[in-house]
Amino acid sequence: MLNFYRFSDDLINAARKATNVKEFQSITPNKYNLAYTDAIVPACRGHQAISLLATDEKGLIPNWHWTTDTLINIDFDTPQLASDFSLEMIKNLYETLKQKLEKNKQDMKQFQEELKNSEEL
């Protein structure tokens, strides 16, 4: 819990790209190190993870684990925004992974050609 884990470049880039969409321009990157988040467990075990946090003007999560952390104090636009943002990130990740897969296929094809040429010599 005391370590800071870097999130994957693919997830960070997917989030950055999502902020280019007009409805997500209010979302900004931040390094939250005031407490742990749910992403710490997969991140510390080497998995790709990222946290989406709704912070106030002081950089704190409003009502988090306080007696005021109740249903009545939820701004329901916030989880909807996070859900929509996550979907945009997933679309971006899909495109990134599709490009990586295509590059891997091209690299493999090139390698096979080089191997075939070297066997002919």
KARA-V179824 format. One record per pair of residues at least 24 apart in sequence whose C-alpha atoms are under 7 Angstrom apart, sorted by sequence separation. I is the first residue (numbers start at 1). J is the second residue. D is the distance in whole Angstrom. If there is no record, write none. Layout:
i->I j->J d->D
i->I j->J d->D
This chain:
i->1 j->36 d->6
i->5 j->43 d->6
i->5 j->44 d->7
i->11 j->50 d->7
i->8 j->48 d->6
i->7 j->48 d->6
i->8 j->49 d->7
i->7 j->49 d->6
i->7 j->50 d->6
i->24 j->85 d->7
i->18 j->85 d->7
i->18 j->88 d->6
i->18 j->89 d->6
i->15 j->89 d->6
i->14 j->89 d->5
i->14 j->92 d->5
i->14 j->93 d->6
i->10 j->93 d->7
